[in-house]
Amino acid sequence: MKLINRWPLMRNVRTENISEHNLQVAFVAHALACIKNRKFNDQLNPERITLLAMYHAASEVITGDLPTPIKYHNPQIANEYKKN
């Protein structure tokens, strides 16, 4: 994962690989789950949510990171991405 660079949508000051991206997503997902549990008396499992976030882009090891416009230009490709 560290060898696959992401397509920069918003920030293109430096490259980011999918490993870095997944870890950042995992931190945010964990924080949001904890906030929801504390502030809204929910019973989410922050550890499971974190694990799912860490793997959310694992398929890109095979496909590489496709730019968003390409992912959603072709309806068939878009449907496959939405299955994850």
Order of alpha helices (4+ residues) and beta strands (2+ residues): alpha-alpha-alpha-alpha-alpha
